[in-house]
Amino acid sequence: MTVTATPATASAPPPVSRLARWPVGIVAGLVAAVHLAVAWNPGWWFDEALMLAIGRHHLDWGSVDQPPLTPLIAALADLLAPGDVLVLRLPAVAATAASVVLAALIARELGGDARAQTLTAIGQATGIWTAVTGHWLTPYTLEPVTWLAVGWLLVRWWRVRDDRLLLALGVVVGVAAQTKFQALLLAAVLALSVAVLGPRELLRRPRLWAGAGIAVLVAAPTLVWQALHGWPQLRMGPIVASEAAALYGGRGGVVTGMLLSAGVVGLPLVLYGLVCLVRDPRLRDLRYLALTAVVLYAFFSITVGRPYYLVGLYGPLIAVGAVGLQRRREAGHRRGRWLAWPASVLAVAAAAAMVALSVTLAAPTVADRISAATTRAYAQLPPGQREHTAVMAESYISAAFLDVVPAEGTLPPVLSSNRSYGWFPPPSDDVDAVLYVGADADELRPWFADVRPVGDTGTEARLWLATGRQVSWGDFWPSLRHLDVG
């Protein structure tokens, strides 16, 4: 027997079906197993190398373009098992599998039966972006589980009207903001959407505003860090937009990528979920979720964000779509009902291909070449000179690789003027030379008496030695800082 949820109107919430533990658990378990099967492969994705580098050498309440939670998790994993890529990735795999369960829980709150919950789990599990990044410890891997937790708390509040959930919502939003700053935009758009479409009684609940205060308190440390450093995160918008042409084919690639990232099963369910939210009167008080998704999609399309910026919203919309299909089935509509499961097979195949691709993307070839050439050149410096020579990279990507790939203690903490590295403290003035890794070393020429090539890395980057520093590091380092990678 299927129970369809409607919002609570009395002291007792309406009943729902049980969680489909076995099928949902199997999907989540398979997701974890597949990502664990590739997580042990050597090689770092550059953003997870950055998280580990920050965690090892520069852990603070914030950095230029990322809050501190992911670097903190990386630091803890590295403390437990230094340099172990599998241990580092365990939290990412756990978050990816948990997202599957949370999506199914949202379907359950909506009245979804075992089939709807299972279809929701499959849709969440086979998202294209999720398949690629689900085992990399990056902020954008951890972010979806926090957004799904926000969605589950809101949908559960809609069903049971328990205001304690709103306090938990504040905690989750705060943690999400410590993961990626887009959580603050999500919260703002959700609030505005509720104000426009309702249920406006939500905005009159004191515990919602108490939860908002909790969110601000949890997020405050990284916001204070941003304020003290001139809000560099706000300058990342144009940088992200400028990178879109090379990375995704421009605005068109971002616009389509935000849709295609949902996956073979996920995308149709997302779109049908939007239709259900608009047309189903039983979901009137959840229509703000559709408005939120549309507004954020438009915003990230106009500002040319990243294709994965909406991944955290797929799960709730997939759940609405899956439950909508259930209601069609219950109403006797048979047309197209057989499509879901063949589509699921295709979705699994596409996701498996993306998981395999992720191994290639994180292959250690380039990082190992840069690391080997740099450590060799650094070791060949005379001991007296080596003590006063810093290692610096043109891009934060090379800097992160050099901070995590070589054996501990082989190189000093690496410098770069790029992105987060540019806002880390410069070395002390007893460092008067730099072993530089980059296509050219022009940024150092005004500040050093001699800059000359000393080797190759087997990549586009060359090795340079800059000697004879002419002014204090503190006098010129701020002028080198830049956010673009070009």
C-alpha positions as CSV (number, residue, x, y, z in Angstrom):
1,M,0.0,0.0,0.0
2,T,1.3,3.4,-0.9
3,V,0.9,6.5,1.3
4,T,1.1,9.9,-0.3
5,A,2.3,12.7,1.9
6,T,0.5,16.0,2.3
7,P,1.6,18.8,4.5
8,A,0.7,18.4,8.2
9,T,-2.4,20.3,9.2
10,A,-2.8,18.8,12.7
11,S,-0.6,17.7,15.6
12,A,0.1,14.3,14.0
13,P,2.1,14.4,10.8
14,P,0.8,12.4,7.8
15,P,2.3,8.9,7.5
16,V,4.7,8.0,4.8
17,S,6.1,4.8,3.4
18,R,9.1,3.1,5.1
19,L,12.5,3.9,3.8
20,A,13.4,1.3,1.2
21,R,16.4,0.3,3.1
22,W,17.5,-2.6,0.9
23,P,17.3,-1.1,-2.6
24,V,18.5,2.3,-1.4
25,G,21.2,0.8,0.7
26,I,22.4,-1.4,-2.3
27,V,22.6,1.7,-4.6
28,A,24.5,3.7,-1.9
29,G,26.7,0.8,-1.2
30,L,27.5,0.3,-4.9
31,V,28.3,4.0,-5.2
32,A,30.7,3.7,-2.3
33,A,32.3,0.5,-3.6
34,V,32.8,1.9,-7.1
35,H,34.4,5.1,-5.9
36,L,36.6,3.2,-3.4
37,A,37.7,0.9,-6.2
38,V,39.3,3.9,-8.0
39,A,40.1,6.1,-5.0
40,W,43.3,4.2,-4.2
41,N,44.8,4.9,-7.6
42,P,47.9,7.1,-7.3
43,G,47.7,10.6,-8.5
44,W,46.1,13.8,-7.2
45,W,43.4,15.8,-8.8
46,F,44.8,19.4,-8.6
47,D,42.1,20.8,-6.4
48,E,42.4,18.0,-3.8
49,A,46.2,18.5,-3.9
50,L,45.4,22.2,-3.1
51,M,43.2,21.1,-0.2
52,L,46.0,19.0,1.3
53,A,48.6,21.6,0.7
54,I,46.5,24.2,2.6
55,G,45.8,21.7,5.3
56,R,49.4,20.8,5.8
57,H,51.0,24.3,5.6
58,H,48.5,27.1,5.7
59,L,45.4,26.0,7.7
60,D,43.5,29.1,8.6
61,W,39.8,30.2,9.0
62,G,39.7,30.8,5.2
63,S,41.6,31.2,2.0
64,V,41.1,33.3,-1.1
65,D,38.5,31.2,-2.9
66,Q,37.6,28.4,-0.4
67,P,36.3,28.1,3.1
68,P,38.4,26.1,5.6
69,L,36.3,22.9,6.1
70,T,37.8,20.8,3.3
71,P,41.4,21.7,4.0
72,L,40.7,20.8,7.7
73,I,39.4,17.4,6.7
74,A,42.4,16.9,4.5
75,A,44.8,17.9,7.3
76,L,43.1,15.4,9.7
77,A,43.3,12.6,7.1
78,D,46.9,13.4,6.5
79,L,47.6,13.3,10.2
80,L,46.1,9.8,10.4
81,A,47.8,8.5,7.3
82,P,50.4,10.9,5.9
83,G,50.3,11.0,2.1
84,D,47.8,8.1,1.8
85,V,45.5,9.0,-1.1
86,L,42.9,6.4,-0.2
87,V,42.5,7.7,3.4
88,L,42.3,11.2,2.2
89,R,39.5,10.3,-0.1
90,L,37.3,8.4,2.3
91,P,35.4,11.4,3.5
92,A,34.6,12.3,-0.1
93,V,33.3,8.8,-0.8
94,A,31.2,8.8,2.3
95,A,29.7,12.1,1.4
96,T,28.9,10.9,-2.1
97,A,27.2,7.7,-0.8
98,A,25.3,9.7,1.9
99,S,23.9,12.0,-0.8
100,V,22.2,9.0,-2.4
101,V,20.5,8.1,0.9
102,L,19.5,11.7,1.5
103,A,17.9,12.0,-1.9
104,A,15.9,8.8,-1.2
105,L,14.8,10.2,2.2
106,I,13.5,13.3,0.4
107,A,11.4,11.1,-1.9
108,R,10.1,9.3,1.2
109,E,9.1,12.6,2.8
110,L,7.2,13.4,-0.4
111,G,5.3,10.1,-0.1
112,G,7.5,8.1,-2.4
113,D,7.2,4.3,-2.3
114,A,10.1,1.9,-2.6
115,R,10.2,2.2,-6.4
116,A,10.2,6.0,-6.3
117,Q,12.9,6.0,-3.6
118,T,15.0,3.6,-5.5
119,L,14.6,5.6,-8.8
120,T,15.6,8.7,-6.9
121,A,18.7,7.0,-5.5
122,I,19.7,5.8,-9.0
123,G,19.2,9.3,-10.4
124,Q,21.4,10.8,-7.6
125,A,24.0,8.1,-7.9
126,T,24.5,8.4,-11.7
127,G,24.9,12.1,-12.0
128,I,27.7,12.8,-14.5
129,W,29.6,15.3,-12.3
130,T,29.0,13.1,-9.2
131,A,30.5,10.1,-11.0
132,V,33.6,12.1,-12.0
133,T,34.4,13.8,-8.7
134,G,32.7,11.5,-6.1
135,H,36.0,10.2,-4.7
136,W,38.0,13.4,-4.9
137,L,38.3,15.4,-1.6
138,T,37.3,18.8,-2.9
139,P,34.8,21.4,-1.8
140,Y,32.6,20.7,-4.8
141,T,32.5,17.0,-3.8
142,L,31.4,17.7,-0.2
143,E,29.0,20.5,-1.1
144,P,26.1,18.4,-2.6
145,V,25.5,16.4,0.6
146,T,25.1,19.7,2.5
147,W,22.6,21.0,0.0
148,L,20.7,17.7,0.1
149,A,20.6,18.0,3.8
150,V,19.1,21.4,3.5
151,G,16.5,20.0,1.0
152,W,15.6,17.1,3.3
153,L,15.1,19.4,6.3
154,L,12.9,21.8,4.4
155,V,10.8,19.0,2.9
156,R,10.5,17.2,6.2
157,W,9.4,20.5,7.9
158,W,6.8,20.8,5.2
159,R,5.4,17.4,6.1
160,V,5.7,17.4,9.9
161,R,5.9,21.2,10.8
162,D,8.5,20.5,13.6
163,D,10.3,23.8,14.1
164,R,13.3,22.1,15.7
165,L,14.2,21.1,12.1
166,L,14.7,24.8,11.4
167,L,17.4,25.0,14.1
168,A,19.2,22.0,12.5
169,L,18.7,23.8,9.1
170,G,20.8,26.7,10.5
171,V,23.6,24.3,11.5
172,V,23.6,22.7,8.1
173,V,23.7,26.0,6.2
174,G,26.6,27.2,8.4
175,V,28.6,24.0,7.8
176,A,27.7,24.3,4.1
177,A,29.1,27.9,4.0
178,Q,32.3,26.6,5.6
179,T,32.4,24.2,2.6
180,K,31.6,26.5,-0.3
181,F,30.3,30.0,-0.3
182,Q,27.5,29.3,-2.7
183,A,25.6,28.0,0.2
184,L,25.0,31.5,1.3
185,L,23.5,32.3,-2.1
186,L,21.3,29.2,-1.9
187,A,20.0,30.3,1.5
188,A,19.2,33.8,0.3
189,V,17.4,32.6,-2.9
190,L,15.4,30.1,-0.9
191,A,14.3,32.8,1.5
192,L,13.3,35.1,-1.3
193,S,11.5,32.3,-3.1
194,V,9.5,31.5,0.0
195,A,8.6,35.2,0.4
196,V,7.3,35.2,-3.2
197,L,5.5,31.9,-3.4
198,G,5.1,30.8,0.2
199,P,4.6,29.2,2.6
200,R,5.1,32.6,4.2
201,E,4.3,31.1,7.6
202,L,7.8,29.6,7.4
203,L,9.2,33.1,7.5
204,R,7.2,33.8,10.6
205,R,8.6,31.0,12.6
206,P,11.0,32.3,15.3
207,R,13.1,29.2,15.1
208,L,13.8,29.9,11.5
209,W,15.5,33.1,12.4
210,A,17.2,31.5,15.4
211,G,18.5,29.0,12.8
212,A,19.7,31.8,10.6
213,G,21.6,33.2,13.6
214,I,23.2,29.8,14.1
215,A,24.2,29.7,10.5
216,V,25.8,33.1,10.7
217,L,27.7,32.1,13.8
218,V,29.0,28.9,12.2
219,A,30.0,30.7,9.0
220,A,31.3,33.8,10.8
221,P,35.0,32.8,11.1
222,T,35.5,32.4,7.4
223,L,33.5,35.5,6.6
224,V,35.6,37.5,9.1
225,W,38.7,36.1,7.3
226,Q,37.4,37.3,4.0
227,A,36.6,40.8,5.4
228,L,40.1,41.1,6.9
229,H,41.7,40.2,3.6
230,G,39.6,42.5,1.4
231,W,36.9,40.0,0.3
232,P,39.0,38.3,-2.4
233,Q,36.2,35.7,-3.0
234,L,34.1,38.5,-4.5
235,R,36.8,39.0,-7.2
236,M,36.6,35.3,-8.2
237,G,33.3,35.8,-10.2
238,P,35.0,37.5,-13.2
239,I,37.9,35.0,-13.0
240,V,35.5,32.0,-13.2
241,A,33.7,33.6,-16.1
242,S,36.9,34.2,-18.0
243,E,38.0,30.6,-17.6
244,A,34.7,29.2,-19.0
245,A,35.8,29.5,-22.7
246,A,38.9,27.4,-22.2
247,L,37.3,24.9,-19.8
248,Y,33.7,24.4,-20.9
249,G,33.3,26.1,-24.3
250,G,32.0,29.4,-22.9
251,R,28.6,30.4,-21.7
252,G,26.9,27.7,-23.9
253,G,29.0,25.0,-22.3
254,V,28.1,26.2,-18.8
255,V,24.4,26.4,-19.6
256,T,24.2,22.9,-21.1
257,G,26.7,21.5,-18.6
258,M,24.5,22.5,-15.7
259,L,21.7,20.3,-17.2
260,L,23.8,17.4,-18.5
261,S,25.6,17.0,-15.2
262,A,22.4,15.6,-13.8
263,G,22.8,12.4,-15.8
264,V,20.8,10.2,-18.1
265,V,18.1,9.5,-15.5
266,G,18.6,12.6,-13.4
267,L,18.0,15.2,-16.1
268,P,14.5,13.9,-17.1
269,L,13.5,13.6,-13.4
270,V,14.8,17.1,-12.6
271,L,12.7,18.6,-15.5
272,Y,9.7,16.5,-14.6
273,G,10.1,17.5,-11.0
274,L,10.0,21.1,-11.9
275,V,6.8,20.5,-13.8
276,C,5.3,18.7,-10.8
277,L,6.2,21.5,-8.4
278,V,4.4,24.0,-10.7
279,R,1.3,21.9,-11.5
280,D,0.6,19.6,-8.6
281,P,-1.6,21.4,-6.0
282,R,-0.4,19.0,-3.3
283,L,3.1,20.5,-3.7
284,R,1.9,24.2,-3.6
285,D,4.0,24.9,-0.5
286,L,7.1,23.5,-2.1
287,R,6.9,25.5,-5.3
288,Y,9.6,27.8,-3.9
289,L,12.1,24.9,-4.6
290,A,11.3,25.2,-8.3
291,L,11.7,29.0,-8.2
292,T,15.0,28.6,-6.4
293,A,16.3,26.2,-9.0
294,V,15.3,28.4,-11.9
295,V,16.7,31.6,-10.3
296,L,20.0,30.0,-9.6
297,Y,20.2,28.4,-13.0
298,A,19.6,31.8,-14.6
299,F,22.1,33.5,-12.3
300,F,24.9,31.0,-13.0
301,S,24.1,31.1,-16.7
302,I,24.3,34.9,-16.8
303,T,27.4,35.2,-14.6
304,V,29.0,32.2,-16.4
305,G,29.7,30.0,-13.4
306,R,30.8,26.4,-13.2
307,P,28.7,23.6,-14.7
308,Y,28.6,21.8,-11.3
309,Y,27.2,24.8,-9.3
310,L,23.6,23.3,-9.3
311,V,24.6,19.6,-8.5
312,G,23.3,19.9,-4.9
313,L,19.8,20.8,-6.1
314,Y,19.4,17.8,-8.4
315,G,18.5,15.4,-5.6
316,P,15.4,17.2,-4.3
317,L,14.1,17.8,-7.8
318,I,14.9,14.2,-8.8
319,A,12.9,13.1,-5.8
320,V,9.9,15.2,-6.8
321,G,10.1,13.8,-10.3
322,A,10.3,10.2,-9.2
323,V,7.3,10.7,-6.9
324,G,5.4,12.4,-9.7
325,L,6.0,9.3,-11.9
326,Q,4.7,7.2,-9.0
327,R,1.5,9.2,-8.9
328,R,1.0,8.8,-12.6
329,R,1.4,5.0,-12.2
330,E,-1.1,5.0,-9.3
331,A,-3.5,7.0,-11.5
332,G,-3.4,4.3,-14.1
333,H,-1.2,6.1,-16.7
334,R,0.8,3.4,-18.5
335,R,2.4,5.3,-21.4
336,G,6.2,5.4,-21.0
337,R,6.2,3.7,-17.6
338,W,8.7,1.1,-18.8
339,L,11.3,3.8,-19.8
340,A,12.7,4.4,-16.3
341,W,14.5,1.2,-15.8
342,P,16.2,0.9,-19.3
343,A,17.2,4.6,-18.8
344,S,18.7,3.5,-15.4
345,V,20.9,1.0,-17.2
346,L,22.1,3.7,-19.6
347,A,22.7,6.0,-16.7
348,V,24.8,3.4,-14.9
349,A,26.9,2.8,-18.0
350,A,27.4,6.6,-18.5
351,A,28.4,7.1,-14.9
352,A,30.8,4.1,-15.0
353,A,32.5,5.7,-18.0
354,M,32.8,9.0,-16.1
355,V,34.3,7.2,-13.1
356,A,36.9,5.6,-15.4
357,L,37.6,9.0,-16.9
358,S,38.3,10.4,-13.5
359,V,41.2,8.1,-13.1
360,T,42.7,9.4,-16.3
361,L,42.2,13.0,-15.2
362,A,44.0,12.5,-11.9
363,A,46.8,10.5,-13.5
364,P,50.1,11.4,-11.8
365,T,52.1,11.9,-15.0
366,V,52.4,15.7,-15.1
367,A,52.6,16.1,-11.3
368,D,55.4,13.5,-11.1
369,R,57.4,15.1,-13.9
370,I,57.2,18.5,-12.3
371,S,58.0,17.1,-8.9
372,A,61.0,15.0,-10.0
373,A,62.6,17.8,-12.0
374,T,62.1,20.4,-9.2
375,T,63.3,18.2,-6.4
376,R,66.4,17.2,-8.4
377,A,67.2,20.8,-9.2
378,Y,66.7,21.9,-5.6
379,A,68.9,19.0,-4.3
380,Q,71.7,20.1,-6.8
381,L,72.0,23.6,-5.3
382,P,75.0,24.1,-3.0
383,P,73.9,23.4,0.6
384,G,74.7,27.0,1.6
385,Q,72.6,28.4,-1.2
386,R,69.8,25.8,-0.7
387,E,69.2,27.1,2.9
388,H,68.3,30.5,1.5
389,T,66.4,29.4,-1.6
390,A,62.6,29.2,-1.8
391,V,60.7,27.1,-4.3
392,M,58.0,29.0,-6.2
393,A,55.5,28.0,-8.9
394,E,53.8,30.2,-11.5
395,S,50.4,28.6,-10.9
396,Y,48.7,27.3,-7.8
397,I,48.2,24.0,-9.5
398,S,52.0,23.4,-9.8
399,A,52.5,24.8,-6.3
400,A,50.0,22.3,-4.9
401,F,51.5,19.4,-6.7
402,L,55.0,20.4,-5.4
403,D,53.6,20.6,-1.9
404,V,52.1,17.2,-1.8
405,V,53.8,14.9,-4.3
406,P,57.5,14.9,-3.2
407,A,58.4,13.0,0.0
408,E,57.8,15.0,3.2
409,G,60.8,17.3,3.8
410,T,62.2,17.1,0.3
411,L,61.2,20.7,-0.5
412,P,60.3,23.6,1.7
413,P,56.6,24.8,1.6
414,V,56.1,26.1,-1.9
415,L,55.3,29.7,-2.8
416,S,53.1,31.0,-5.6
417,S,51.6,34.4,-6.3
418,N,48.5,32.7,-7.7
419,R,45.1,32.3,-6.1
420,S,45.2,31.1,-2.4
421,Y,49.0,30.9,-2.4
422,G,49.3,34.6,-3.2
423,W,47.6,35.4,0.1
424,F,49.8,33.1,2.2
425,P,52.7,34.8,4.0
426,P,55.8,35.4,2.0
427,P,59.1,33.9,3.2
428,S,61.4,35.7,5.6
429,D,64.1,38.0,4.3
430,D,66.9,35.5,4.8
431,V,65.6,33.8,1.7
432,D,67.3,35.7,-1.1
433,A,66.9,33.2,-4.1
434,V,64.0,31.4,-5.8
435,L,63.9,28.1,-7.7
436,Y,60.9,29.0,-10.0
437,V,58.7,26.6,-11.9
438,G,56.8,28.2,-14.8
439,A,56.7,29.0,-18.5
440,D,58.6,32.1,-17.7
441,A,59.8,34.0,-14.7
442,D,58.9,37.5,-15.7
443,E,57.1,38.3,-12.4
444,L,60.4,37.9,-10.6
445,R,62.7,40.0,-12.9
446,P,61.9,43.4,-11.4
447,W,62.9,42.1,-7.9
448,F,65.9,39.9,-8.5
449,A,69.3,40.9,-10.0
450,D,69.6,37.7,-12.1
451,V,66.9,35.3,-13.4
452,R,68.1,32.5,-15.7
453,P,66.8,29.1,-16.9
454,V,68.3,26.1,-15.2
455,G,66.3,23.1,-16.5
456,D,63.1,21.6,-17.9
457,T,60.3,19.7,-16.3
458,G,59.2,17.7,-19.3
459,T,56.0,19.9,-19.4
460,E,55.3,23.4,-20.5
461,A,56.9,24.7,-17.3
462,R,60.6,25.3,-17.1
463,L,62.9,25.7,-14.1
464,W,64.5,29.1,-13.4
465,L,66.8,30.3,-10.7
466,A,66.4,33.9,-9.5
467,T,69.2,35.3,-7.3
468,G,70.1,38.6,-5.8
469,R,66.8,39.7,-4.3
470,Q,66.8,43.5,-4.3
471,V,64.0,44.5,-1.9
472,S,62.3,43.0,1.1
473,W,59.7,40.3,0.3
474,G,57.1,42.3,2.2
475,D,57.6,45.2,-0.1
476,F,56.9,43.4,-3.4
477,W,54.9,40.3,-2.6
478,P,51.4,42.0,-2.5
479,S,52.0,43.3,-6.0
480,L,52.5,39.8,-7.3
481,R,49.2,38.4,-6.1
482,H,46.8,37.4,-8.9
483,L,43.7,35.2,-9.2
484,D,43.8,34.2,-12.9
485,V,45.8,31.1,-13.8
486,G,46.7,32.3,-17.3
